[in-house]
Amino acid sequence: MNVVGLTPIIPIVFAFALPLFSILIKGNRKIIQLYALIGTGTTLISSYRLFQLAYSSNVPLVYTFGKWIAPIGIVYEVDKLSALIALLTAGLMFLIAIYSYRYLEHDEGLEWYYTLYLALEAGLLGVLLTGDAFNLFVMIEVTSIAAYALVMFYRDRGDSVFAGLKYALIGATGTTMYFLALGMFYGAFGTVNFADLSAKVHGLSFPVSGMPAGNIVITSGIALALATWAFLIKAAIVPNHFWLPEAHPAAPSPISAILSGLVVNVGVYALIRFLYTVYGGSLTPELAHVVSLLGVIAIALGAVSALFGALMMNVQKDIKRLIAYSTIMHMGYLFMAVGLRTPLGVQAALFHLINHAVAKALLFLAAGIFVNTANSRNLEDLSGMGRKMPIATFGVAIASFGLAGVPPLNVFFSKLLLFNAFIERSIFLGLILVLSSITALIAYIKVFYVLWFGRSKKDVKKEEPLSMSLTCLILALICVILGLMAPVIIDRLITPAVGQILDYQSYISIILKLAGGLY
């Protein structure tokens, strides 16, 4: 098995084996932690090798399960977009695994936590690497089920159970809608393989699956509407946002970091795959109108999400809930950028997705140190604690001001790209970005002021845990490096990935070549 097929298999094997392994070692916590680090570390190494291969190739990498080529079998098709986000995912999952051990040192069920944690990583990587719309559904389900359970990790807390069940109910509604969309795609096109779908949308023939049946314009419109609504739920875009402000605060802080930094990206990535890979490039006027309308809806809902999230940040007393609303704001930016359907828009979206993931993970993890120490999420209870926990405070400052768009931190440069992409369409979109960023900055300043200048209400005797603080320092350093190296990163990583995203012909041809040789 090559690295394309192996990468998502590694964490799922580690996840399945952990419950049995924990019995053999009699629940030794240190060994379980080491096991999780080996699992996430091996996945990171595999993801980095996949990243190297993808960026050294001019065409997407393909792996066929059981040698069954599309459209009969499920294939993984990895372009630079997939490989770059997969490396980001594996890197953050490894760092957050280090952080998790001390955070959960007094909690029972560490083996089940890491079992679900590894399953979540497998699902995320499967979403990113698959070249099949049905397999995307399966991997979204794997990701979602693990996420629901991790939100409810604190089973003795009513807010965790309620938030997890609410998240599960809304999430299941979303995946059901996507499943209905798959049925429509298959009924009209005779396939759910991305390359095959794209070929038929663009009037090309494909072996075995035949030609489209019925009115593909109407079918595409309904199926895309259903699928996009599901992606809006996964990305917590208004009006499908209401599960997130409860689910993310209720979860353990390391899981909050994953949910806000990585899991919400599933909806953005899936929308990119459909709008640019399947329905990208030159289309018939009728199809182009459908896709253009979908883009306008994404822009409108994204704009509402950005403003709503920024405003709601300023009325929160729960620090994790405040950060959760920040996620809604940034997901709004991403949907606006993707909805533009321009090269600059998708370039800005990809760079901002990376910067937001790193900075938001840092913010949740740094805040988690305060929450874990004070055993409270209320900002008033954290008052003054920053003076006694300088590393955590430094992490909050770097992440907060970075997310607000303060130069020279990383998010400033992706927001600059976003602004340029938005004003190409309308100055109004650029104003939304500026206004929401200023509004959010006020909330971030409030958090920093309370942590550093507030009067202490609790006598903090604990020292900052080394592993947790070190994780925050590493992520803070990455935020600074991403900012200082932004022009190089855009030139060497983002631009090549965008080039492949826009080249749907290459995505089709590599599969068509393999299919033609077999059939």
Secondary structure by P-SEA (a helix, b strand, c coil): cccccaaaaaaaaaaaaaaaaaaaacccaaaaaaaaaaaaaaaaaaaaaaaaaaaaccbbbbbbccccccccbbbbbbcaaaaaaaaaaaaaaaaaaaaaaaaaccccaaaaaaaaaaaaaaaaaaaaccccaaaaaaaaaaaaaaaaaaaacccccaaaaaaaaaaaaaaaaaaaaaaaaaaaaaaacccccaaaaaaaaacccccccccccccaaaaaaaaaaaaaaaaaaaacccccccccccccccccaaaaaaaaccccaaaaaaaaaaacccccccccaaaaaaaaaaaaaaaaaaaaaaaaaaaaaaacccaaaaaaaaaaaaaaaaaaaaacccaaaaaaaaaaaaaaaaaaaaaaaaaaaaaaaacccccccccccccccaaaaaaaaaaaaaaaccccccaaaaaaaaaaaaaaccaaaaaaaaaaaaaaaaaaaaaaaaaccccccccccccccaaaaaaaaaaaaaaaaaaaaaaaaaaccaaaaaaaaaaaaaaaaaaaaaaaacc
